[in-house]
Amino acid sequence: MCCRSSAISSRVTRRFFPTCTSTTDPSISSETGTTLAIGGGIELNEGLVARELAPAHVVVVASPAYMADKPMPAHPAELDGFDGIARRSVSSGRIFGWKLQNAVGEQCLVRHRTPMILDDPEAMAAAAMHGSGIALVPMPHAARWLQEGKLVRLLPGWFSDLGVISLYYPSKKLLPPKTRVFVDFVVDAFRERRLKTRFDSR
């Protein structure tokens, strides 16, 4: 069983499933050849099942130190005077824009200064904690630091919606027993640890 990890799934696995230390289990792979993935935005081809785990929300965060001498913004339009940690696509090199929405459906394109560009949300969260600016970070990368007070959320109620975090696996009628155990383990862990609620930024 080879678990292909996105940036989101890498954070989810390390933080919430510490016993899963590798993306590949050779003993299972050699027996079944089954591939699984935890992440979002994976095209659902024929023969692939997606088990929804949690919303894929992205929120604006900063360190308490960075915000110490700044007023808390009340609207996304007020972020234009902040230093922003932008994210570049690894595959295309394109810099992602910031488009936020709220619960009533209002949307806003965010403009900010861009002194730093990174290609990994984990690095973006770390840079934000070090006071380099504000960052738009997926909740799996932000939840722990928000809980511990190392990051603060700006604009509660505003977020970027990337769909859902799902567990993907082949839609075989008879999954190998080890694969089925792993699927059940992940689904149960998300439920028991209330990760769906923790990753929901609304």
Residue frames as qw, qx, qy, qz and C-alpha x, y, z in Angstrom:
[[0.000, 0.890, 0.456, 0.000, 0.00, 0.00, 0.00],
 [0.439, 0.088, 0.024, 0.894, 1.57, 3.23, -1.12],
 [0.066, -0.843, -0.469, 0.255, 0.07, 6.35, 0.43],
 [0.416, 0.406, 0.169, 0.796, 0.75, 9.32, -1.80],
 [0.276, -0.685, -0.435, 0.515, 0.82, 12.46, 0.35],
 [0.211, 0.801, 0.167, 0.535, 0.04, 16.04, -0.59],
 [0.163, 0.395, -0.418, 0.802, 1.26, 18.90, 1.61],
 [0.609, -0.406, 0.084, -0.677, -1.99, 18.67, 3.53],
 [0.947, -0.160, -0.250, -0.124, -1.80, 14.93, 4.00],
 [0.603, 0.293, -0.504, 0.545, 1.84, 15.17, 5.09],
 [0.141, -0.397, 0.396, -0.816, 0.84, 17.48, 7.94],
 [0.801, -0.268, -0.040, -0.534, -2.21, 15.39, 8.83],
 [0.904, 0.046, -0.415, 0.093, -0.13, 12.20, 8.92],
 [0.466, 0.288, -0.529, 0.648, 2.74, 13.59, 11.01],
 [0.215, -0.344, 0.341, -0.848, 0.60, 15.51, 13.47],
 [0.716, -0.153, 0.183, -0.656, -2.44, 13.31, 13.93],
 [0.994, 0.040, -0.059, -0.079, -1.13, 9.85, 12.96],
 [0.123, -0.825, 0.552, 0.000, 2.37, 9.82, 14.50],
 [0.727, -0.206, 0.652, 0.055, 2.71, 6.05, 14.14],
 [0.754, 0.571, 0.289, 0.146, 2.55, 6.40, 10.34],
 [0.365, -0.729, 0.272, 0.510, 6.15, 7.42, 9.81],
 [0.231, -0.225, 0.696, 0.642, 6.48, 6.46, 6.14],
 [0.573, 0.372, -0.064, -0.727, 4.36, 6.96, 3.03],
 [0.714, 0.293, -0.566, -0.290, 5.23, 3.49, 1.79],
 [0.696, -0.354, 0.578, -0.237, 4.87, 0.16, 3.52],
 [0.276, 0.442, -0.772, -0.365, 6.86, -2.29, 1.36],
 [0.187, 0.017, 0.972, -0.145, 5.31, -5.38, 2.93],
 [0.472, 0.535, 0.530, -0.458, 1.81, -4.25, 2.05],
 [0.373, 0.676, -0.301, -0.559, 2.82, -2.88, -1.37],
 [0.086, 0.347, -0.894, -0.270, 4.38, -6.13, -2.44],
 [0.249, 0.211, 0.926, -0.191, 1.26, -8.07, -1.46],
 [0.327, 0.674, 0.599, -0.282, -1.49, -5.84, -2.85],
 [0.345, 0.187, 0.399, 0.829, -0.05, -3.13, -5.05],
 [0.070, -0.822, -0.557, -0.100, -2.85, -0.91, -3.74],
 [0.292, 0.217, -0.086, 0.927, -2.41, 2.84, -3.75],
 [0.219, -0.807, -0.538, 0.108, -4.12, 5.22, -1.33],
 [0.295, 0.320, -0.057, 0.899, -3.89, 8.96, -0.89],
 [0.200, -0.755, -0.510, 0.360, -5.05, 11.52, 1.65],
 [0.237, -0.171, 0.166, 0.942, -5.47, 14.98, 0.23],
 [0.369, 0.689, 0.404, -0.476, -7.66, 17.21, -1.87],
 [0.347, 0.736, -0.247, -0.525, -8.16, 18.11, -5.48],
 [0.269, -0.222, 0.890, 0.293, -7.39, 14.63, -6.82],
 [0.538, 0.178, -0.404, -0.718, -9.30, 13.87, -10.01],
 [0.653, -0.039, 0.665, -0.360, -11.81, 11.13, -9.33],
 [0.324, 0.319, -0.740, -0.496, -11.12, 8.75, -12.19],
 [0.863, -0.074, -0.267, -0.422, -13.21, 5.68, -12.91],
 [0.843, -0.030, -0.502, 0.191, -12.49, 3.00, -10.37],
 [0.316, 0.188, -0.490, 0.790, -11.50, 5.42, -7.61],
 [0.426, -0.718, -0.546, -0.068, -13.44, 6.01, -4.40],
 [0.151, 0.440, -0.297, 0.834, -13.21, 9.16, -2.28],
 [0.493, -0.595, -0.612, 0.169, -14.13, 9.04, 1.42],
 [0.011, 0.784, -0.027, 0.620, -14.66, 12.59, 2.64],
 [0.613, -0.202, -0.552, 0.528, -12.78, 13.31, 5.87],
 [0.248, -0.663, -0.290, 0.644, -12.84, 17.07, 6.52],
 [0.363, 0.918, 0.158, -0.004, -13.23, 20.42, 4.80],
 [0.689, 0.074, 0.076, 0.717, -10.11, 21.82, 3.11],
 [0.045, -0.976, -0.201, -0.067, -10.23, 25.35, 4.47],
 [0.608, 0.188, -0.119, 0.762, -7.39, 27.87, 4.34],
 [0.282, -0.906, -0.307, 0.072, -7.15, 30.80, 6.77],
 [0.310, 0.756, -0.216, 0.535, -5.11, 33.96, 7.26],
 [0.766, -0.562, -0.202, 0.237, -2.69, 33.75, 10.19],
 [0.297, 0.744, -0.329, 0.501, 0.16, 35.71, 11.73],
 [0.569, -0.118, -0.620, 0.528, 2.27, 35.59, 14.86],
 [0.330, -0.850, -0.378, 0.160, 1.22, 37.55, 17.95],
 [0.472, -0.475, 0.107, 0.735, 4.56, 39.40, 17.75],
 [0.249, 0.215, 0.511, 0.794, 3.92, 40.52, 14.17],
 [0.166, -0.693, -0.550, -0.435, 0.47, 41.80, 15.08],
 [0.453, -0.481, -0.473, 0.583, 1.56, 43.44, 18.36],
 [0.111, -0.441, -0.031, 0.890, 1.86, 46.94, 16.87],
 [0.135, -0.065, -0.618, -0.771, -0.82, 46.55, 14.18],
 [0.577, 0.065, 0.298, -0.757, -4.58, 46.90, 14.30],
 [0.419, 0.132, 0.898, 0.040, -6.52, 43.71, 13.69],
 [0.178, 0.026, -0.517, -0.837, -8.16, 43.94, 10.26],
 [0.510, 0.247, 0.556, -0.608, -11.94, 43.86, 10.09],
 [0.768, 0.561, 0.158, -0.266, -12.18, 43.13, 6.35],
 [0.840, 0.066, 0.326, 0.429, -9.90, 41.46, 3.79],
 [0.401, 0.825, 0.108, 0.383, -9.49, 44.77, 2.00],
 [0.318, -0.918, 0.212, -0.106, -7.53, 46.00, 5.02],
 [0.877, -0.264, 0.275, 0.292, -4.71, 43.49, 4.43],
 [0.639, 0.708, 0.032, 0.301, -3.11, 45.55, 1.65],
 [0.016, -0.887, 0.356, -0.292, -0.73, 47.18, 4.11],
 [0.787, -0.462, 0.405, -0.052, 0.56, 43.91, 5.57],
 [0.108, 0.536, -0.804, -0.234, 3.60, 41.86, 4.56],
 [0.911, 0.081, 0.115, -0.388, 2.30, 38.66, 3.01],
 [0.343, -0.364, 0.846, 0.185, 4.00, 35.27, 2.72],
 [0.703, 0.388, -0.193, -0.564, 2.93, 34.14, -0.73],
 [0.725, -0.111, 0.679, 0.032, 2.82, 30.59, -2.04],
 [0.343, 0.534, -0.557, -0.535, 4.22, 29.50, -5.38],
 [0.951, 0.137, 0.100, -0.258, 2.99, 26.40, -7.21],
 [0.545, -0.441, 0.657, 0.279, 5.70, 23.74, -7.40],
 [0.649, 0.305, 0.655, 0.239, 4.39, 22.44, -10.73],
 [0.406, 0.785, 0.362, 0.297, 3.66, 25.67, -12.59],
 [0.455, 0.018, -0.123, 0.882, 5.68, 28.30, -10.73],
 [0.161, -0.643, -0.334, -0.670, 2.54, 30.43, -10.51],
 [0.043, 0.060, -0.584, 0.808, 1.98, 32.48, -7.37],
 [0.165, -0.542, -0.822, -0.060, -1.38, 31.68, -5.84],
 [0.154, -0.466, -0.042, -0.870, -3.75, 34.55, -5.31],
 [0.011, -0.169, -0.785, 0.596, -5.71, 35.03, -2.10],
 [0.409, -0.301, -0.413, -0.756, -9.47, 34.80, -2.54],
 [0.018, 0.066, 0.814, -0.577, -11.45, 34.73, 0.67],
 [0.420, -0.413, -0.534, -0.606, -15.14, 34.16, 1.34],
 [0.241, -0.180, 0.629, -0.716, -17.40, 34.32, 4.35],
 [0.245, 0.203, 0.923, -0.215, -20.40, 32.32, 5.50],
 [0.440, 0.634, 0.387, -0.504, -22.90, 34.46, 3.61],
 [0.731, 0.453, 0.430, 0.274, -21.08, 34.03, 0.30],
 [0.134, 0.975, -0.134, -0.116, -19.31, 37.38, 0.06],
 [0.880, 0.086, 0.107, 0.454, -15.95, 37.04, -1.72],
 [0.043, -0.976, 0.165, 0.137, -12.90, 39.27, -1.73],
 [0.809, 0.381, -0.167, 0.415, -9.56, 39.20, -3.55],
 [0.564, -0.773, 0.007, 0.291, -6.77, 40.05, -1.10],
 [0.541, 0.704, -0.194, 0.418, -3.86, 42.32, -1.97],
 [0.654, -0.730, 0.085, 0.180, -0.76, 42.56, 0.20],
 [0.128, 0.815, -0.559, -0.081, 2.92, 43.31, 0.03],
 [0.997, 0.058, -0.046, -0.009, 4.97, 40.23, -0.91],
 [0.058, -0.823, 0.564, -0.041, 8.44, 40.21, 0.62],
 [0.308, -0.322, 0.895, -0.035, 8.56, 36.40, 0.81],
 [0.794, 0.225, -0.271, -0.494, 7.48, 33.59, -1.52],
 [0.337, -0.312, 0.881, -0.115, 7.56, 29.93, -0.47],
 [0.548, 0.119, -0.637, -0.530, 6.27, 26.73, -2.06],
 [0.472, -0.173, -0.855, 0.129, 5.25, 24.75, 1.03],
 [0.441, -0.710, -0.215, -0.505, 2.47, 25.58, 3.54],
 [0.801, -0.447, -0.264, 0.297, 4.47, 24.04, 6.38],
 [0.529, 0.041, -0.044, 0.847, 7.28, 26.52, 5.67],
 [0.092, -0.583, -0.233, -0.773, 4.74, 29.32, 5.37],
 [0.646, -0.686, -0.297, -0.151, 3.35, 28.54, 8.82],
 [0.749, -0.302, -0.156, 0.569, 6.88, 28.48, 10.25],
 [0.329, 0.285, 0.090, 0.896, 7.73, 31.81, 8.62],
 [0.330, -0.690, -0.279, -0.581, 4.54, 33.33, 9.98],
 [0.747, -0.593, -0.269, 0.135, 5.39, 32.11, 13.49],
 [0.644, -0.152, -0.039, 0.749, 8.78, 33.81, 13.14],
 [0.033, -0.773, -0.231, 0.590, 7.07, 37.12, 12.42],
 [0.327, -0.074, 0.543, 0.770, 7.74, 37.37, 8.68],
 [0.304, 0.024, -0.270, -0.913, 4.20, 38.45, 7.87],
 [0.718, 0.126, 0.381, -0.568, 0.71, 37.13, 7.33],
 [0.039, 0.210, -0.912, -0.349, 0.12, 33.83, 5.55],
 [0.784, 0.060, -0.075, -0.613, -2.79, 31.97, 4.01],
 [0.014, 0.345, -0.932, 0.113, -2.35, 28.49, 5.48],
 [0.643, -0.195, -0.642, -0.369, -4.46, 25.29, 5.27],
 [0.645, -0.592, 0.136, -0.463, -6.09, 24.41, 8.58],
 [0.968, -0.149, -0.146, 0.142, -4.16, 21.12, 8.98],
 [0.618, 0.299, -0.232, 0.689, -0.99, 23.23, 9.00],
 [0.052, -0.537, 0.145, -0.830, -2.44, 25.95, 11.24],
 [0.684, -0.548, -0.345, -0.336, -4.71, 24.23, 13.79],
 [0.776, -0.282, -0.372, 0.425, -2.00, 23.16, 16.22],
 [0.392, 0.104, -0.149, 0.902, -0.26, 26.55, 16.25],
 [0.306, -0.522, -0.193, -0.773, -3.53, 28.41, 16.64],
 [0.765, -0.510, -0.379, -0.105, -4.41, 26.20, 19.60],
 [0.733, -0.249, -0.255, 0.579, -1.00, 26.76, 21.19],
 [0.114, -0.944, -0.145, 0.275, -1.13, 30.53, 20.63],
 [0.526, -0.307, 0.396, 0.687, 1.93, 30.63, 18.35],
 [0.065, 0.227, 0.527, 0.816, -0.29, 31.91, 15.56],
 [0.280, 0.441, 0.494, -0.695, -3.40, 34.04, 15.67],
 [0.341, 0.473, 0.726, 0.365, -6.14, 33.96, 13.10],
 [0.065, 0.256, -0.055, -0.963, -6.93, 37.16, 11.27],
 [0.483, 0.088, -0.329, -0.806, -10.43, 37.80, 9.94],
 [0.255, 0.104, 0.932, -0.234, -12.38, 35.03, 11.74],
 [0.541, 0.560, 0.466, -0.420, -15.26, 34.06, 9.51],
 [0.525, 0.740, -0.287, -0.307, -13.24, 34.58, 6.32],
 [0.640, -0.290, 0.687, 0.185, -11.51, 31.64, 4.64],
 [0.407, 0.444, -0.596, -0.532, -10.59, 30.11, 1.32],
 [0.832, 0.017, 0.456, -0.316, -12.51, 26.93, 0.47],
 [0.150, 0.489, -0.777, -0.366, -10.49, 24.30, -1.44],
 [0.728, -0.006, -0.561, -0.395, -13.17, 21.64, -1.22],
 [0.850, -0.455, 0.130, -0.231, -12.58, 18.63, 1.01],
 [0.041, -0.533, 0.844, -0.043, -9.78, 16.46, 2.34],
 [0.919, 0.053, -0.042, -0.389, -10.55, 12.91, 1.26],
 [0.491, -0.358, 0.787, 0.107, -9.12, 9.42, 1.48],
 [0.671, 0.486, -0.308, -0.468, -8.82, 7.97, -2.02],
 [0.402, -0.280, 0.870, 0.053, -8.55, 4.29, -2.84],
 [0.227, 0.066, -0.790, -0.566, -9.52, 1.86, -5.63],
 [0.664, -0.034, 0.182, -0.724, -13.19, 0.91, -5.79],
 [0.363, 0.133, -0.914, -0.126, -12.58, -2.80, -5.67],
 [0.729, -0.407, -0.283, -0.472, -15.50, -4.81, -4.33],
 [0.895, -0.393, -0.143, 0.157, -13.12, -6.87, -2.22],
 [0.098, 0.875, -0.398, 0.256, -10.36, -4.65, -0.85],
 [0.628, 0.170, -0.667, 0.362, -7.34, -6.46, 0.63],
 [0.594, -0.647, -0.463, 0.117, -7.84, -6.83, 4.40],
 [0.518, -0.306, -0.151, 0.785, -4.87, -4.59, 5.28],
 [0.072, 0.271, 0.285, 0.917, -6.18, -1.86, 3.00],
 [0.424, -0.631, -0.500, -0.414, -9.65, -2.03, 4.53],
 [0.622, -0.542, -0.382, 0.416, -8.16, -1.88, 8.05],
 [0.375, -0.096, 0.009, 0.922, -6.15, 1.22, 7.11],
 [0.136, -0.447, -0.414, -0.782, -9.20, 2.93, 5.56],
 [0.555, -0.660, -0.488, -0.135, -11.28, 2.23, 8.67],
 [0.606, -0.362, -0.274, 0.653, -8.43, 3.42, 10.91],
 [0.206, 0.104, 0.119, 0.966, -8.16, 6.78, 9.16],
 [0.324, -0.528, -0.450, -0.643, -11.92, 7.37, 9.06],
 [0.643, -0.599, -0.467, 0.099, -12.29, 6.42, 12.74],
 [0.538, -0.227, -0.193, 0.788, -9.32, 8.59, 13.75],
 [0.022, 0.307, 0.211, 0.928, -10.76, 11.66, 12.05],
 [0.506, -0.595, -0.442, -0.442, -14.06, 11.07, 13.85],
 [0.709, -0.492, -0.407, 0.299, -12.60, 10.29, 17.28],
 [0.478, -0.233, -0.097, 0.842, -10.19, 13.24, 17.21],
 [0.170, 0.850, 0.404, -0.293, -12.87, 15.56, 15.80],
 [0.402, -0.221, 0.378, 0.804, -10.56, 16.63, 13.00],
 [0.164, 0.585, 0.616, 0.501, -13.49, 17.50, 10.76],
 [0.234, -0.918, -0.320, 0.032, -14.54, 20.11, 13.30],
 [0.520, -0.615, 0.131, 0.578, -10.98, 21.29, 13.97],
 [0.391, -0.026, 0.516, 0.762, -10.29, 21.82, 10.28],
 [0.096, 0.739, 0.586, 0.317, -13.60, 23.63, 9.67],
 [0.318, -0.033, -0.157, 0.934, -12.82, 27.35, 9.80],
 [0.188, -0.563, -0.444, -0.670, -16.40, 28.62, 9.55]]
